Amino acid sequence: MGPDWKFRMTWLRGAALAIVTPGALLVHAYGTAADFTIIQKNSTFSVHQITIKVGDRITFVNADSANHNVYSETKGSEFEIVQRPGRSDTVRFSQPGTVEIECAIHPDMRLEVQVRP
């Protein structure tokens, strides 16, 4: 081997890292769950529709002076939370599909969650 073999090995190692690193970053970016916050104020949800991915979490925050009963009867995504003012609760969504969320105390409060694979 000539004196420039170290240069070639260093360059090859750098090239390999340049190829592997972007893929590793993509796996990390797509492999983690995201957190979203939905505020309840003036007897309404801060948004009426949201699109998330399977595994993502939504934290429901009661910023109202009234109690709320946030629930879903969507098959596979059922939950029920009774929230006093100031309380926050987090729900993880584990199945793709459309999840309808309502408040049993305030029937006009509705939220549609689109859960993508």
N, C-alpha and C positions, 0 to 999 in steps of 0.2 A: 504494500500500500504506500502511495506517495504521501507527501506532507499535506495535501488538501483533502484527505479522507475524513479528517475531523470536521472540516467545513461542510462536506456533503452529509455526514451523519447528523450534524446539527440542523442543517436545512431540512433533511428528511423528517427529523423529529418535529420540527416546527410546522412542516406541512401537514403531518399527521394530526397534530393538535388543532390546526386550523380547520381540518375537516371534521374532527370529532366534536369539538367544542360547540359549534352551532347546533348540532343535533342534540347534544346534551342539554343545551338551554331550551330547545323546543320541548323536549320531554318534560323538563322541569316546569315550564310555563303551562303546558297542557295537563300535567299530572296533578296539579294542586287545585283544591276547591277554593271557590271565591266566597266572600261574605258580602251580603247586601243588607241594607237597613231600610225598613219601611216605617214611617212615622204615622201614628194615628193622631190627628188633630182636627178639631171641629167636626167630630163624628164622621171622618172620611179618612181613607188611606192616602198617603202622599203621592202614590201613583195608582192607576187603575189596571195597568198591565205591565208585566215585566217578563223578560226572557232570560233564563239562566241555564246552566248545564247540570246534568246529573252529578250529585255530590255537593253542589253549592248549598249555602246556608242563607236563610233570611232571618234577620233579627227584627221582630216586631216591637216597636217602642210606643207605649201609651203616653203621649204628651198632652192628653186631654185631662179635663177635670172630672170626667165620668169613667166608669168601668167599661171595659170592652170584653167580648167573648169571641175571640178569633178562632175560627174552626174551618175544617175542610172535611167533606164527606166523600171526596173523590176517591174511588177505589184504589187502594195501594198507597194513598197519600193522606190517610185520615189522621187528623189531630184535633185537639180542642184545648184552648188556653183561655183561662179567665184572668184578665189583667186589671189590676187596680191602677189608678193614675201613677205615673212615674215608673212603672214596671216594664222590663224588657225581657223577651223570651226568644230563643233561637230555634228554628226548625230546619232540619236537613232534608233535602229532596233527593230521594234515591231511585226514582223511576221516571223515565221519560213520559211526556204527555202533557195534557192541559189540566191544571189543578185550579179549581174554583174555591176561593176563600171568601168567607163572609163574617159578619159580626151578628150573633144571635140577638144582641140587645138593640142594635141599630141596623135594620134590614136593608137600608140603602147603601151600607158599606160593603162594597164588593171589590175583589181583586182577582185578576186572572194571571196565573203563573204558567208560562210556557217553559217546560223543562225539556231541554234538548239533550240527546245522547252525547 
